[in-house]
Amino acid sequence: MAEIVNLRRFRKQKARENAEKTAEQNRIDFGRSKAERSLSEAEREKAKRHVEGHRLSRDDEPEPA
């Protein structure tokens, strides 16, 4: 005889497996460690300071008349 399968449980288990596969792929694609995020933030701030330091005129200073 064939094994009796509860379809509701089967569908839920299948959905859990699909969700876990998706989550694993997202962790690979989008996940970054705290060190990587802080390094990126530091690099962004350094680049911002570099650009601001090389501006010819600043927006907060009045132009000479």
PQR file of N, CA, C, O and H, with PARSE charges and radii, in Angstrom:
ATOM      1  N   MET A   1       0.834  -1.192   0.000 -0.4000 1.5000
ATOM      2  CA  MET A   1       0.000   0.000   0.000 -0.0000 2.0000
ATOM      3  C   MET A   1       0.875   1.250   0.000  0.5500 1.7000
ATOM      4  O   MET A   1       2.030   1.233   0.425 -0.5500 1.4000
ATOM      5  N   ALA A   2       0.286   2.320  -0.487 -0.4000 1.5000
ATOM      6  CA  ALA A   2       1.003   3.593  -0.536 -0.0000 2.0000
ATOM      7  C   ALA A   2       0.958   4.274   0.827  0.5500 1.7000
ATOM      8  O   ALA A   2       0.038   4.071   1.619 -0.5500 1.4000
ATOM      9  H   ALA A   2      -0.652   2.334  -0.832  0.4000 1.0000
ATOM     10  N   GLU A   3       1.965   5.075   1.069 -0.4000 1.5000
ATOM     11  CA  GLU A   3       2.012   5.820   2.336 -0.0000 2.0000
ATOM     12  C   GLU A   3       1.018   6.976   2.280  0.5500 1.7000
ATOM     13  O   GLU A   3       0.926   7.683   1.276 -0.5500 1.4000
ATOM     14  H   GLU A   3       2.712   5.239   0.425  0.4000 1.0000
ATOM     15  N   ILE A   4       0.286   7.156   3.356 -0.4000 1.5000
ATOM     16  CA  ILE A   4      -0.694   8.243   3.432 -0.0000 2.0000
ATOM     17  C   ILE A   4       0.063   9.524   3.802  0.5500 1.7000
ATOM     18  O   ILE A   4       0.844   9.549   4.754 -0.5500 1.4000
ATOM     19  H   ILE A   4       0.361   6.582   4.172  0.4000 1.0000
ATOM     20  N   VAL A   5      -0.186  10.580   3.031 -0.4000 1.5000
ATOM     21  CA  VAL A   5       0.519  11.846   3.224 -0.0000 2.0000
ATOM     22  C   VAL A   5      -0.497  12.941   3.505  0.5500 1.7000
ATOM     23  O   VAL A   5      -1.494  13.084   2.797 -0.5500 1.4000
ATOM     24  H   VAL A   5      -0.820  10.560   2.258  0.4000 1.0000
ATOM     25  N   ASN A   6      -0.225  13.701   4.541 -0.4000 1.5000
ATOM     26  CA  ASN A   6      -1.065  14.848   4.842 -0.0000 2.0000
ATOM     27  C   ASN A   6      -0.607  15.991   3.928  0.5500 1.7000
ATOM     28  O   ASN A   6       0.505  16.500   4.071 -0.5500 1.4000
ATOM     29  H   ASN A   6       0.585  13.584   5.116  0.4000 1.0000
ATOM     30  N   LEU A   7      -1.461  16.385   3.000 -0.4000 1.5000
ATOM     31  CA  LEU A   7      -1.071  17.387   2.008 -0.0000 2.0000
ATOM     32  C   LEU A   7      -0.784  18.746   2.630  0.5500 1.7000
ATOM     33  O   LEU A   7       0.105  19.463   2.169 -0.5500 1.4000
ATOM     34  H   LEU A   7      -2.364  15.972   2.883  0.4000 1.0000
ATOM     35  N   ARG A   8      -1.523  19.106   3.668 -0.4000 1.5000
ATOM     36  CA  ARG A   8      -1.300  20.390   4.327 -0.0000 2.0000
ATOM     37  C   ARG A   8       0.112  20.438   4.912  0.5500 1.7000
ATOM     38  O   ARG A   8       0.829  21.422   4.730 -0.5500 1.4000
ATOM     39  H   ARG A   8      -2.244  18.524   4.042  0.4000 1.0000
ATOM     40  N   ARG A   9       0.509  19.378   5.613 -0.4000 1.5000
ATOM     41  CA  ARG A   9       1.864  19.326   6.179 -0.0000 2.0000
ATOM     42  C   ARG A   9       2.920  19.325   5.077  0.5500 1.7000
ATOM     43  O   ARG A   9       3.961  19.972   5.199 -0.5500 1.4000
ATOM     44  H   ARG A   9      -0.073  18.578   5.761  0.4000 1.0000
ATOM     45  N   PHE A  10       2.645  18.601   4.015 -0.4000 1.5000
ATOM     46  CA  PHE A  10       3.586  18.536   2.904 -0.0000 2.0000
ATOM     47  C   PHE A  10       3.780  19.922   2.294  0.5500 1.7000
ATOM     48  O   PHE A  10       4.912  20.333   2.035 -0.5500 1.4000
ATOM     49  H   PHE A  10       1.800  18.076   3.915  0.4000 1.0000
ATOM     50  N   ARG A  11       2.685  20.644   2.062 -0.4000 1.5000
ATOM     51  CA  ARG A  11       2.792  21.992   1.480 -0.0000 2.0000
ATOM     52  C   ARG A  11       3.528  22.941   2.408  0.5500 1.7000
ATOM     53  O   ARG A  11       4.352  23.738   1.960 -0.5500 1.4000
ATOM     54  H   ARG A  11       1.766  20.311   2.272  0.4000 1.0000
ATOM     55  N   LYS A  12       3.233  22.860   3.709 -0.4000 1.5000
ATOM     56  CA  LYS A  12       3.929  23.731   4.674 -0.0000 2.0000
ATOM     57  C   LYS A  12       5.425  23.422   4.714  0.5500 1.7000
ATOM     58  O   LYS A  12       6.248  24.337   4.748 -0.5500 1.4000
ATOM     59  H   LYS A  12       2.564  22.213   4.074  0.4000 1.0000
ATOM     60  N   GLN A  13       5.775  22.143   4.710 -0.4000 1.5000
ATOM     61  CA  GLN A  13       7.190  21.769   4.721 -0.0000 2.0000
ATOM     62  C   GLN A  13       7.892  22.253   3.457  0.5500 1.7000
ATOM     63  O   GLN A  13       9.013  22.757   3.519 -0.5500 1.4000
ATOM     64  H   GLN A  13       5.107  21.400   4.682  0.4000 1.0000
ATOM     65  N   LYS A  14       7.234  22.101   2.319 -0.4000 1.5000
ATOM     66  CA  LYS A  14       7.797  22.555   1.052 -0.0000 2.0000
ATOM     67  C   LYS A  14       7.990  24.076   1.073  0.5500 1.7000
ATOM     68  O   LYS A  14       9.012  24.580   0.606 -0.5500 1.4000
ATOM     69  H   LYS A  14       6.323  21.692   2.269  0.4000 1.0000
ATOM     70  N   ALA A  15       7.003  24.804   1.618 -0.4000 1.5000
ATOM     71  CA  ALA A  15       7.109  26.264   1.707 -0.0000 2.0000
ATOM     72  C   ALA A  15       8.268  26.664   2.617  0.5500 1.7000
ATOM     73  O   ALA A  15       8.996  27.611   2.316 -0.5500 1.4000
ATOM     74  H   ALA A  15       6.173  24.394   1.997  0.4000 1.0000
ATOM     75  N   ARG A  16       8.443  25.941   3.735 -0.4000 1.5000
ATOM     76  CA  ARG A  16       9.560  26.240   4.641 -0.0000 2.0000
ATOM     77  C   ARG A  16      10.905  26.019   3.948  0.5500 1.7000
ATOM     78  O   ARG A  16      11.826  26.823   4.094 -0.5500 1.4000
ATOM     79  H   ARG A  16       7.852  25.172   3.979  0.4000 1.0000
ATOM     80  N   GLU A  17      11.011  24.941   3.205 -0.4000 1.5000
ATOM     81  CA  GLU A  17      12.258  24.654   2.489 -0.0000 2.0000
ATOM     82  C   GLU A  17      12.548  25.730   1.444  0.5500 1.7000
ATOM     83  O   GLU A  17      13.691  26.167   1.304 -0.5500 1.4000
ATOM     84  H   GLU A  17      10.263  24.287   3.086  0.4000 1.0000
ATOM     85  N   ASN A  18      11.521  26.158   0.711 -0.4000 1.5000
ATOM     86  CA  ASN A  18      11.712  27.219  -0.277 -0.0000 2.0000
ATOM     87  C   ASN A  18      12.104  28.529   0.390  0.5500 1.7000
ATOM     88  O   ASN A  18      12.969  29.250  -0.108 -0.5500 1.4000
ATOM     89  H   ASN A  18      10.593  25.803   0.825  0.4000 1.0000
ATOM     90  N   ALA A  19      11.463  28.842   1.528 -0.4000 1.5000
ATOM     91  CA  ALA A  19      11.793  30.078   2.247 -0.0000 2.0000
ATOM     92  C   ALA A  19      13.229  30.027   2.751  0.5500 1.7000
ATOM     93  O   ALA A  19      13.932  31.037   2.704 -0.5500 1.4000
ATOM     94  H   ALA A  19      10.760  28.257   1.932  0.4000 1.0000
ATOM     95  N   GLU A  20      13.675  28.878   3.229 -0.4000 1.5000
ATOM     96  CA  GLU A  20      15.048  28.749   3.714 -0.0000 2.0000
ATOM     97  C   GLU A  20      16.053  28.906   2.579  0.5500 1.7000
ATOM     98  O   GLU A  20      17.104  29.521   2.764 -0.5500 1.4000
ATOM     99  H   GLU A  20      13.104  28.058   3.267  0.4000 1.0000
ATOM    100  N   LYS A  21      15.744  28.359   1.414 -0.4000 1.5000
ATOM    101  CA  LYS A  21      16.625  28.531   0.262 -0.0000 2.0000
ATOM    102  C   LYS A  21      16.727  30.000  -0.133  0.5500 1.7000
ATOM    103  O   LYS A  21      17.813  30.504  -0.419 -0.5500 1.4000
ATOM    104  H   LYS A  21      14.891  27.859   1.264  0.4000 1.0000
ATOM    105  N   THR A  22      15.587  30.675  -0.145 -0.4000 1.5000
ATOM    106  CA  THR A  22      15.569  32.100  -0.477 -0.0000 2.0000
ATOM    107  C   THR A  22      16.353  32.906   0.552  0.5500 1.7000
ATOM    108  O   THR A  22      17.120  33.800   0.194 -0.5500 1.4000
ATOM    109  H   THR A  22      14.705  30.265   0.087  0.4000 1.0000
ATOM    110  N   ALA A  23      16.156  32.587   1.837 -0.4000 1.5000
ATOM    111  CA  ALA A  23      16.861  33.301   2.899 -0.0000 2.0000
ATOM    112  C   ALA A  23      18.367  33.085   2.793  0.5500 1.7000
ATOM    113  O   ALA A  23      19.144  34.021   2.985 -0.5500 1.4000
ATOM    114  H   ALA A  23      15.533  31.862   2.127  0.4000 1.0000
ATOM    115  N   GLU A  24      18.773  31.879   2.494 -0.4000 1.5000
ATOM    116  CA  GLU A  24      20.200  31.592   2.350 -0.0000 2.0000
ATOM    117  C   GLU A  24      20.804  32.388   1.201  0.5500 1.7000
ATOM    118  O   GLU A  24      21.903  32.931   1.322 -0.5500 1.4000
ATOM    119  H   GLU A  24      18.142  31.119   2.338  0.4000 1.0000
ATOM    120  N   GLN A  25      20.088  32.453   0.098 -0.4000 1.5000
ATOM    121  CA  GLN A  25      20.581  33.219  -1.055 -0.0000 2.0000
ATOM    122  C   GLN A  25      20.654  34.705  -0.717  0.5500 1.7000
ATOM    123  O   GLN A  25      21.602  35.382  -1.115 -0.5500 1.4000
ATOM    124  H   GLN A  25      19.196  32.011   0.000  0.4000 1.0000
ATOM    125  N   ASN A  26      19.664  35.218   0.013 -0.4000 1.5000
ATOM    126  CA  ASN A  26      19.683  36.620   0.410 -0.0000 2.0000
ATOM    127  C   ASN A  26      20.844  36.911   1.357  0.5500 1.7000
ATOM    128  O   ASN A  26      21.471  37.967   1.266 -0.5500 1.4000
ATOM    129  H   ASN A  26      18.894  34.668   0.337  0.4000 1.0000
ATOM    130  N   ARG A  27      21.128  35.988   2.256 -0.4000 1.5000
ATOM    131  CA  ARG A  27      22.276  36.193   3.154 -0.0000 2.0000
ATOM    132  C   ARG A  27      23.566  36.271   2.358  0.5500 1.7000
ATOM    133  O   ARG A  27      24.453  37.062   2.683 -0.5500 1.4000
ATOM    134  H   ARG A  27      20.619  35.131   2.330  0.4000 1.0000
ATOM    135  N   ILE A  28      23.677  35.456   1.319 -0.4000 1.5000
ATOM    136  CA  ILE A  28      24.874  35.489   0.479 -0.0000 2.0000
ATOM    137  C   ILE A  28      24.938  36.794  -0.310  0.5500 1.7000
ATOM    138  O   ILE A  28      25.993  37.424  -0.394 -0.5500 1.4000
ATOM    139  H   ILE A  28      22.957  34.814   1.055  0.4000 1.0000
ATOM    140  N   ASP A  29      23.808  37.197  -0.887 -0.4000 1.5000
ATOM    141  CA  ASP A  29      23.782  38.373  -1.753 -0.0000 2.0000
ATOM    142  C   ASP A  29      23.890  39.684  -0.981  0.5500 1.7000
ATOM    143  O   ASP A  29      24.628  40.580  -1.391 -0.5500 1.4000
ATOM    144  H   ASP A  29      22.951  36.686  -0.819  0.4000 1.0000
ATOM    145  N   PHE A  30      23.167  39.810   0.126 -0.4000 1.5000
ATOM    146  CA  PHE A  30      23.036  41.105   0.782 -0.0000 2.0000
ATOM    147  C   PHE A  30      23.694  41.186   2.147  0.5500 1.7000
ATOM    148  O   PHE A  30      23.893  42.284   2.667 -0.5500 1.4000
ATOM    149  H   PHE A  30      22.568  39.083   0.460  0.4000 1.0000
ATOM    150  N   GLY A  31      24.027  40.082   2.721 -0.4000 1.5000
ATOM    151  CA  GLY A  31      24.562  40.080   4.078 -0.0000 2.0000
ATOM    152  C   GLY A  31      25.994  40.578   4.123  0.5500 1.7000
ATOM    153  O   GLY A  31      26.836  40.160   3.328 -0.5500 1.4000
ATOM    154  H   GLY A  31      23.866  39.191   2.298  0.4000 1.0000
ATOM    155  N   ARG A  32      26.260  41.466   5.052 -0.4000 1.5000
ATOM    156  CA  ARG A  32      27.622  41.939   5.275 -0.0000 2.0000
ATOM    157  C   ARG A  32      27.856  41.974   6.773  0.5500 1.7000
ATOM    158  O   ARG A  32      26.930  42.216   7.547 -0.5500 1.4000
ATOM    159  H   ARG A  32      25.576  41.805   5.699  0.4000 1.0000
ATOM    160  N   SER A  33      29.065  41.738   7.173 -0.4000 1.5000
ATOM    161  CA  SER A  33      29.378  41.764   8.593 -0.0000 2.0000
ATOM    162  C   SER A  33      29.419  43.209   9.070  0.5500 1.7000
ATOM    163  O   SER A  33      29.481  44.144   8.272 -0.5500 1.4000
ATOM    164  H   SER A  33      29.817  41.541   6.544  0.4000 1.0000
ATOM    165  N   LYS A  34      29.384  43.369  10.383 -0.4000 1.5000
ATOM    166  CA  LYS A  34      29.426  44.704  10.970 -0.0000 2.0000
ATOM    167  C   LYS A  34      30.733  45.411  10.600  0.5500 1.7000
ATOM    168  O   LYS A  34      30.738  46.619  10.363 -0.5500 1.4000
ATOM    169  H   LYS A  34      29.333  42.610  11.031  0.4000 1.0000
ATOM    170  N   ALA A  35      31.813  44.680  10.552 -0.4000 1.5000
ATOM    171  CA  ALA A  35      33.108  45.258  10.185 -0.0000 2.0000
ATOM    172  C   ALA A  35      33.079  45.778   8.746  0.5500 1.7000
ATOM    173  O   ALA A  35      33.609  46.851   8.459 -0.5500 1.4000
ATOM    174  H   ALA A  35      31.808  43.699  10.744  0.4000 1.0000
ATOM    175  N   GLU A  36      32.466  45.023   7.854 -0.4000 1.5000
ATOM    176  CA  GLU A  36      32.373  45.472   6.463 -0.0000 2.0000
ATOM    177  C   GLU A  36      31.513  46.719   6.342  0.5500 1.7000
ATOM    178  O   GLU A  36      31.849  47.636   5.592 -0.5500 1.4000
ATOM    179  H   GLU A  36      32.035  44.151   8.087  0.4000 1.0000
ATOM    180  N   ARG A  37      30.391  46.760   7.085 -0.4000 1.5000
ATOM    181  CA  ARG A  37      29.535  47.949   7.036 -0.0000 2.0000
ATOM    182  C   ARG A  37      30.250  49.169   7.601  0.5500 1.7000
ATOM    183  O   ARG A  37      30.158  50.256   7.029 -0.5500 1.4000
ATOM    184  H   ARG A  37      30.119  46.016   7.694  0.4000 1.0000
ATOM    185  N   SER A  38      30.957  49.009   8.708 -0.4000 1.5000
ATOM    186  CA  SER A  38      31.652  50.155   9.302 -0.0000 2.0000
ATOM    187  C   SER A  38      32.803  50.617   8.409  0.5500 1.7000
ATOM    188  O   SER A  38      33.072  51.815   8.327 -0.5500 1.4000
ATOM    189  H   SER A  38      31.031  48.126   9.173  0.4000 1.0000
ATOM    190  N   LEU A  39      33.482  49.695   7.746 -0.4000 1.5000
ATOM    191  CA  LEU A  39      34.548  50.064   6.821 -0.0000 2.0000
ATOM    192  C   LEU A  39      33.986  50.867   5.653  0.5500 1.7000
ATOM    193  O   LEU A  39      34.574  51.870   5.248 -0.5500 1.4000
ATOM    194  H   LEU A  39      33.264  48.721   7.813  0.4000 1.0000
ATOM    195  N   SER A  40      32.857  50.432   5.114 -0.4000 1.5000
ATOM    196  CA  SER A  40      32.225  51.161   4.010 -0.0000 2.0000
ATOM    197  C   SER A  40      31.820  52.563   4.458  0.5500 1.7000
ATOM    198  O   SER A  40      32.016  53.536   3.729 -0.5500 1.4000
ATOM    199  H   SER A  40      32.380  49.618   5.443  0.4000 1.0000
ATOM    200  N   GLU A  41      31.260  52.659   5.648 -0.4000 1.5000
ATOM    201  CA  GLU A  41      30.853  53.965   6.174 -0.0000 2.0000
ATOM    202  C   GLU A  41      32.063  54.878   6.355  0.5500 1.7000
ATOM    203  O   GLU A  41      31.995  56.064   6.031 -0.5500 1.4000
ATOM    204  H   GLU A  41      31.100  51.869   6.240  0.4000 1.0000
ATOM    205  N   ALA A  42      33.167  54.341   6.870 -0.4000 1.5000
ATOM    206  CA  ALA A  42      34.387  55.133   7.052 -0.0000 2.0000
ATOM    207  C   ALA A  42      34.932  55.603   5.707  0.5500 1.7000
ATOM    208  O   ALA A  42      35.363  56.749   5.581 -0.5500 1.4000
ATOM    209  H   ALA A  42      33.223  53.377   7.133  0.4000 1.0000
ATOM    210  N   GLU A  43      34.917  54.737   4.713 -0.4000 1.5000
ATOM    211  CA  GLU A  43      35.392  55.119   3.380 -0.0000 2.0000
ATOM    212  C   GLU A  43      34.520  56.206   2.776  0.5500 1.7000
ATOM    213  O   GLU A  43      35.026  57.128   2.137 -0.5500 1.4000
ATOM    214  H   GLU A  43      34.567  53.806   4.816  0.4000 1.0000
ATOM    215  N   ARG A  44      33.197  56.102   2.978 -0.4000 1.5000
ATOM    216  CA  ARG A  44      32.281  57.129   2.469 -0.0000 2.0000
ATOM    217  C   ARG A  44      32.544  58.481   3.138  0.5500 1.7000
ATOM    218  O   ARG A  44      32.564  59.516   2.472 -0.5500 1.4000
ATOM    219  H   ARG A  44      32.786  55.353   3.497  0.4000 1.0000
ATOM    220  N   GLU A  45      32.742  58.463   4.450 -0.4000 1.5000
ATOM    221  CA  GLU A  45      33.017  59.704   5.173 -0.0000 2.0000
ATOM    222  C   GLU A  45      34.346  60.318   4.736  0.5500 1.7000
ATOM    223  O   GLU A  45      34.446  61.535   4.582 -0.5500 1.4000
ATOM    224  H   GLU A  45      32.726  57.622   4.990  0.4000 1.0000
ATOM    225  N   LYS A  46      35.354  59.494   4.539 -0.4000 1.5000
ATOM    226  CA  LYS A  46      36.655  59.996   4.103 -0.0000 2.0000
ATOM    227  C   LYS A  46      36.539  60.635   2.718  0.5500 1.7000
ATOM    228  O   LYS A  46      37.098  61.706   2.479 -0.5500 1.4000
ATOM    229  H   LYS A  46      35.273  58.505   4.665  0.4000 1.0000
ATOM    230  N   ALA A  47      35.817  59.982   1.809 -0.4000 1.5000
ATOM    231  CA  ALA A  47      35.633  60.533   0.468 -0.0000 2.0000
ATOM    232  C   ALA A  47      34.868  61.851   0.535  0.5500 1.7000
ATOM    233  O   ALA A  47      35.185  62.788  -0.197 -0.5500 1.4000
ATOM    234  H   ALA A  47      35.363  59.112   2.003  0.4000 1.0000
ATOM    235  N   LYS A  48      33.874  61.930   1.398 -0.4000 1.5000
ATOM    236  CA  LYS A  48      33.093  63.160   1.550 -0.0000 2.0000
ATOM    237  C   LYS A  48      33.981  64.301   2.062  0.5500 1.7000
ATOM    238  O   LYS A  48      33.914  65.421   1.555 -0.5500 1.4000
ATOM    239  H   LYS A  48      33.616  61.169   1.993  0.4000 1.0000
ATOM    240  N   ARG A  49      34.809  64.009   3.067 -0.4000 1.5000
ATOM    241  CA  ARG A  49      35.718  65.042   3.589 -0.0000 2.0000
ATOM    242  C   ARG A  49      36.727  65.466   2.531  0.5500 1.7000
ATOM    243  O   ARG A  49      37.073  66.644   2.436 -0.5500 1.4000
ATOM    244  H   ARG A  49      34.863  63.099   3.479  0.4000 1.0000
ATOM    245  N   HIS A  50      37.192  64.523   1.747 -0.4000 1.5000
ATOM    246  CA  HIS A  50      38.159  64.820   0.691 -0.0000 2.0000
ATOM    247  C   HIS A  50      37.551  65.772  -0.345  0.5500 1.7000
ATOM    248  O   HIS A  50      38.177  66.755  -0.743 -0.5500 1.4000
ATOM    249  H   HIS A  50      36.910  63.566   1.824  0.4000 1.0000
ATOM    250  N   VAL A  51      36.346  65.471  -0.766 -0.4000 1.5000
ATOM    251  CA  VAL A  51      35.678  66.317  -1.761 -0.0000 2.0000
ATOM    252  C   VAL A  51      35.392  67.698  -1.171  0.5500 1.7000
ATOM    253  O   VAL A  51      35.624  68.712  -1.829 -0.5500 1.4000
ATOM    254  H   VAL A  51      35.837  64.672  -0.443  0.4000 1.0000
ATOM    255  N   GLU A  52      34.896  67.741   0.051 -0.4000 1.5000
ATOM    256  CA  GLU A  52      34.594  69.025   0.691 -0.0000 2.0000
ATOM    257  C   GLU A  52      35.866  69.857   0.876  0.5500 1.7000
ATOM    258  O   GLU A  52      35.820  71.084   0.789 -0.5500 1.4000
ATOM    259  H   GLU A  52      34.708  66.917   0.585  0.4000 1.0000
ATOM    260  N   GLY A  53      36.982  69.207   1.128 -0.4000 1.5000
ATOM    261  CA  GLY A  53      38.242  69.924   1.319 -0.0000 2.0000
ATOM    262  C   GLY A  53      38.785  70.521   0.030  0.5500 1.7000
ATOM    263  O   GLY A  53      39.616  71.428   0.082 -0.5500 1.4000
ATOM    264  H   GLY A  53      37.019  68.210   1.200  0.4000 1.0000
ATOM    265  N   HIS A  54      38.347  70.048  -1.102 -0.4000 1.5000
ATOM    266  CA  HIS A  54      38.836  70.536  -2.381 -0.0000 2.0000
ATOM    267  C   HIS A  54      37.842  71.428  -3.110  0.5500 1.7000
ATOM    268  O   HIS A  54      38.051  71.761  -4.276 -0.5500 1.4000
ATOM    269  H   HIS A  54      37.672  69.311  -1.144  0.4000 1.0000
ATOM    270  N   ARG A  55      36.782  71.811  -2.449 -0.4000 1.5000
ATOM    271  CA  ARG A  55      35.804  72.707  -3.075 -0.0000 2.0000
ATOM    272  C   ARG A  55      36.396  74.103  -3.200  0.5500 1.7000
ATOM    273  O   ARG A  55      37.160  74.538  -2.339 -0.5500 1.4000
ATOM    274  H   ARG A  55      36.612  71.540  -1.502  0.4000 1.0000
ATOM    275  N   LEU A  56      36.049  74.791  -4.257 -0.4000 1.5000
ATOM    276  CA  LEU A  56      36.564  76.144  -4.457 -0.0000 2.0000
ATOM    277  C   LEU A  56      35.819  77.151  -3.591  0.5500 1.7000
ATOM    278  O   LEU A  56      36.430  78.082  -3.066 -0.5500 1.4000
ATOM    279  H   LEU A  56      35.429  74.437  -4.957  0.4000 1.0000
ATOM    280  N   SER A  57      34.543  76.984  -3.437 -0.4000 1.5000
ATOM    281  CA  SER A  57      33.775  77.860  -2.553 -0.0000 2.0000
ATOM    282  C   SER A  57      32.792  77.008  -1.772  0.5500 1.7000
ATOM    283  O   SER A  57      32.341  75.962  -2.240 -0.5500 1.4000
ATOM    284  H   SER A  57      34.046  76.228  -3.863  0.4000 1.0000
ATOM    285  N   ARG A  58      32.471  77.467  -0.587 -0.4000 1.5000
ATOM    286  CA  ARG A  58      31.541  76.723   0.255 -0.0000 2.0000
ATOM    287  C   ARG A  58      30.182  77.411   0.212  0.5500 1.7000
ATOM    288  O   ARG A  58      30.087  78.625   0.031 -0.5500 1.4000
ATOM    289  H   ARG A  58      32.837  78.317  -0.207  0.4000 1.0000
ATOM    290  N   ASP A  59      29.136  76.611   0.383 -0.4000 1.5000
ATOM    291  CA  ASP A  59      27.785  77.167   0.331 -0.0000 2.0000
ATOM    292  C   ASP A  59      27.474  78.047   1.529  0.5500 1.7000
ATOM    293  O   ASP A  59      26.661  78.964   1.413 -0.5500 1.4000
ATOM    294  H   ASP A  59      29.213  75.625   0.530  0.4000 1.0000
ATOM    295  N   ASP A  60      28.101  77.795   2.694 -0.4000 1.5000
ATOM    296  CA  ASP A  60      27.773  78.566   3.885 -0.0000 2.0000
ATOM    297  C   ASP A  60      28.553  79.888   3.994  0.5500 1.7000
ATOM    298  O   ASP A  60      28.251  80.694   4.875 -0.5500 1.4000
ATOM    299  H   ASP A  60      28.761  77.050   2.788  0.4000 1.0000
ATOM    300  N   GLU A  61      29.533  80.129   3.135 -0.4000 1.5000
ATOM    301  CA  GLU A  61      30.289  81.387   3.166 -0.0000 2.0000
ATOM    302  C   GLU A  61      29.716  82.372   2.159  0.5500 1.7000
ATOM    303  O   GLU A  61      29.388  81.984   1.037 -0.5500 1.4000
ATOM    304  H   GLU A  61      29.778  79.475   2.419  0.4000 1.0000
ATOM    305  N   PRO A  62      29.590  83.630   2.537 -0.5600 1.5000
ATOM    306  CA  PRO A  62      29.111  84.626   1.571  0.2800 2.0000
ATOM    307  C   PRO A  62      30.172  84.894   0.513  0.5500 1.7000
ATOM    308  O   PRO A  62      31.370  84.840   0.792 -0.5500 1.4000
ATOM    309  N   GLU A  63      29.727  85.180  -0.687 -0.4000 1.5000
ATOM    310  CA  GLU A  63      30.661  85.470  -1.775 -0.0000 2.0000
ATOM    311  C   GLU A  63      31.229  86.864  -1.607  0.5500 1.7000
ATOM    312  O   GLU A  63      30.507  87.771  -1.191 -0.5500 1.4000
ATOM    313  H   GLU A  63      28.754  85.224  -0.914  0.4000 1.0000
ATOM    314  N   PRO A  64      32.514  87.063  -1.921 -0.5600 1.5000
ATOM    315  CA  PRO A  64      33.108  88.414  -1.805  0.2800 2.0000
ATOM    316  C   PRO A  64      32.472  89.344  -2.848  0.5500 1.7000
ATOM    317  O   PRO A  64      32.204  88.954  -3.984 -0.5500 1.4000
ATOM    318  N   ALA A  65      32.247  90.577  -2.417 -0.4000 1.5000
ATOM    319  CA  ALA A  65      31.587  91.531  -3.310 -0.0000 2.0000
ATOM    320  C   ALA A  65      32.550  92.328  -4.131  0.5500 1.7000
ATOM    321  O   ALA A  65      32.133  93.169  -4.927 -0.5500 1.4000
ATOM    322  H   ALA A  65      32.465  90.894  -1.494  0.4000 1.0000
TER
END
